[in-house]
Amino acid sequence: MTLVGPAGTGTLEEATGWTLKPEGLCRDDVCVLVPDNVRGDPVALWRRLEWPVVTSGDDTYLGEAASTRADALAGTIAPDFTLKDINGVEHTLSDYRGKKVFISSWAPW
């Protein structure tokens, strides 16, 4: 089984950035208590934490809690771009800085 996560591929720590320590599953200053019955099984551990797990062939993908992703995305700034609306008027994303913007996209394939 190959573990794949937000940080990469390999061991639990290489794939996710989380380290299993005697005090629990830790990353930076945060530690989560881990029951003894799931310590040796990363998939059972992830499921116990109610974090997303997907298995495809020999690869197991360990996701992060939605709250973790939301916090990470909240501080990011989208790259600037300009697009034409249905009437051909150009709109640049940076013109809307400081305002909430909803962007909807689709692809024909």
Secondary structure by P-SEA (a helix, b strand, c coil): cccccccccccccccccccccccccccccbbbbbcccccccaaaaaaaaccbbbbcccbbbbbccaaaaaaaacccccccccccccccbbbbccccccbbbbbbbbbcc
